[in-house]
């Protein structure tokens, strides 16, 4: 299966962001991609997320569905802010959920993942302090979804730092882990490639990191360098620090080969269960 990462530099201008994303989705489809993945906060980076969710949340969902239908691809919409939980219950103001939506080529919604781990950290950059928990409510579901015969494990950005999540997704059948991201320029330069390769080696999965890039505002910049890693930890393809499309092929037989050669998943002795507040939305249909 050919997959594509769309790397872009989003601002708080929703219309401009969507225009940029649409052009790159079309480029990916033209290159033969079956699955196209957008980065975290592709529609708006640094804006008023509660207002965006209440005023444009439905429109952004429809935009993703229409893009998938128009281009005939599976489309994973990085993240958008939504003011409702998966069960339809409202998220208490002022927070929202930051959500990945997977749409099928016919435009129908196939899966939803709400970011589990929120980035509350101090970073030596112009922004300095990041407190996602002030803006976002954490998700409570582990999500996998079948895409053209490949089971995909869904995660977002800061989730990349948690090896237990990657292991849990692999244990539920994932052969591909996707991380739509907005890794900062500082943390990305230090840890992005290392973490992507580590998650691939530990899980025996392909890992696709789809990052924002460039200067979003005077205080915020992202690392770029979207890349696909194979189950042996090798870089299959990578972008630099400017907007563009990464296209590469994945092969499930490569996953089987690596796991048979080095069956870490069978040797693990320290097992953990999901916390009581995390639901398992594994889908193997």
N, C-alpha and C positions, 0 to 999 in steps of 0.2 A: 504494500500500500504506500502511495506517495502522500506525504504530509507536508504542510507548510506552516512556517512561523511568520507572522506579520509583525515586523518591528517598526514602531513609529514614535514620534515625539508629540505627545498630546499636551494641550493647554487647557484653559478653562473655556475655550470657544467650542461648544458642542458641534455646531454646523461644520466648522473647519475640520475638526477631528473626524467626523463621520465621512466627510468627503475624502480625506486622506486614507481612511481605512477602506472605503469602498473601492478606491483605485487599486489598492494593494491586494484586496481580496480577489478582484478581477484578474490581476496579474498572476496570483497563485493558481486560480482556476485554469487560466490559459496555459500554465505550465504543467497541468495534469494532476494537481493535488486533489485527493479525495477528502482530506480533512484539513481545514484551515483554522489556525488558532490565533486569536487576537490577544494583546497583552492586557494586564490589569489596568483598570481605569482608562480604557481606550477612548471612551466617549467624553470624558472630562477628568482632568487631573488638577486637583487643587481648588475645585469649585465648592459651592454650597451643596453638599451631597443630599441633605434632607430635602431641600427644595427641588433638586434635580429628580429625586426619586418620586416625589409626589406630583410634580408637574410634567415630567417627561418619561417616567419609568415605563408606562405602557407603550409609549411611542418607541422607546429604545428596544423593547422586546419585539415589537412589530418590525422594526428596522432589521434586526438580526434575522428574524424569520424570512423576511423578504430577500435579504442578501443570500441566504442559504438556497432559497428557491430559485432566484434569478441566476445564480452561478452553478446550481446543481451540485453543491458540496455539503459535507458535514461541516458546520461552522460552530466553533466554540468561542463564545463571546467574552473572552478575557474576564473582566468583571464590570458589572453595572450596579449602581445603588438601587435597592428596592426597599420599600417601606413596609413590606409584608414578609412573614415567615413562610416556609414551604406549605404549612397547613392553612395559609390564608389569614392567620392572626396578625394584627397590626404590630409593628415594632414600636415600642414607646418612644415618643419624641424626646430628645432631638436626634437619636441615633437611627441608623438604617442597617440593613444587611448588605454586605458586598458580595455579589453573586456571579458565578459562572453559569451560563446557559448554553447547553448543547442543542443545536437544531439539526434535524435531518435534511437531506437534499430536497424533500418535499415541503420544507418549511416548518414541519411540526416539531414541537419541543420534545426532546428525548431524555434530557436529564438536567437537574439543577444541583449545583454545589455552592453552599454558603461557606465562605472562608472560616476555617476553624481557629487558626492562630493569628493573633493580632499583634502588629509591630509596634510595641511600646519600647523605645530605645533611645539612647543618647548617641548621636553620631557626630564626629568631628567635621562637620560641613557647615554651610551657611544656614541651613535650617536648624541644626543643632539638636532639637528635641522632636521626636515623633511619638504621637500618642493616638494610635488608631482606635483604641478602646473608648476615646472620647466621642468618636464619630460613628463607629461601627459596633454592632452587636455580634458576638461570635456565633458561628454556625454550630450545629449539634448533630451532623450526619456525615457518615463516611459514604462516599459515592463512587461506584464504578459503573461503566456503561459500555455495551458492545458497539463497536464502530466498524462496519464492514468485516466482521469476523475477528477483529482485534479487540480485546477488553482493555478499556482505557481507565486508568485511575485518575481522579480529578483532585487537584490541589491548587493553591495560589501562593505565590511569592514567599512570605515568611514561613509558610508550611514547609518549605525546602529545608529548613534547619532542623526538622524533626524526623529523624530516621525511623522512628516507630510508626509514623504515618505511612511512609513508603513501604515498610515491611507489611503493614496491615493491608494495604491495597494490593500488594503482590500476592499475599496469602489468599486474597479473595479473587484471584484469577487475572489480575492486571498484567499485561505484557508491555504496556506503554503508560508512563506517568507524564502528565503535562503540568507545567508550572507557569501559567500566565503571571507576569511579574512587573514590578516597577522598582527593581533593586537599585538602590542609590549608587551614585558614582563611586563613593568611598567604600561602602560595604561590598559592592559588586567587584571592584578591582581587587579586593582582598579575598573574597570568598566565593563568588559566583561559580566559576568553572570548577573549583575544588568540590563544592557541594553537589553540583550536578553530577559530576563523575562519581562521587562517593555514593550518592543515592542509586545510580545505575549499577555499580559494582555490588552493593549490599543487597539490592532487590533482584538482580538478574533481569532487569527491565530496560527497554529503551526509555530514555528520559529526554523530554523536550522542554527546554527553558525558553520562554517567549517574553522578551524584556522590552520595556520602554527604553528610549535612548535620548541623549541630548539635554539641553537646558530648557526646562519647562517654565521656569520663572527665575527671577534673580536669586531665589533661595533654594531652588530644587533642581537637581540634575540626576539623570539616570544613566546607568552603566552601558546599556546596549549589550552587544555580544550574545545575541540569541544563538542557541546551539542545540544540536541533537547529539546525544551520547548513546552509544550502543551498550548492550549488556556486559561487555568486557571492560567498559569504562573508556573506550576510545571515542574521540571526537569525530563524528561522521561528517558534519558540516557546521559552519559557524558564520555569523555576520560580524561586521565591525561596529562602529559607533554611529552609524547614520541610518535613517529609515530605509527599509527594503524588505525583501521576501527571501526567506530560506526555504528551499524545497529539497527534500531528500526522501529516499525509500527506506521503509522498515520491513523486516522479514521475520515472521513469527518462528520460523525454523531456526533462526539465529538465537532466539531466546531459549528454545529447547536445547540447542547444542550447548550453550554456555551453562545452563542449569544442570544438564547431565554430566558435563565435564567437572563442574564445581558445585555440587548440590548443597549449598549453604542452607537452603530452605529446609532440608531434611535433617540437618545437623544441629539446628538451633535448640538449645535446652532451656534458656531463660525466656519463658513465654509470658506475655502480658495480655490481659483482656481489655476490652474497651471500657472506659469509664462509664458509670451508670447514666451520665447525661449525654452520651454520644450514641446515636442510632446508626444501625448498619443498613444502608440502602443499596447493598450489592445487587446488581441486576445481571443475570446470566442468560437472559432470553435471547 
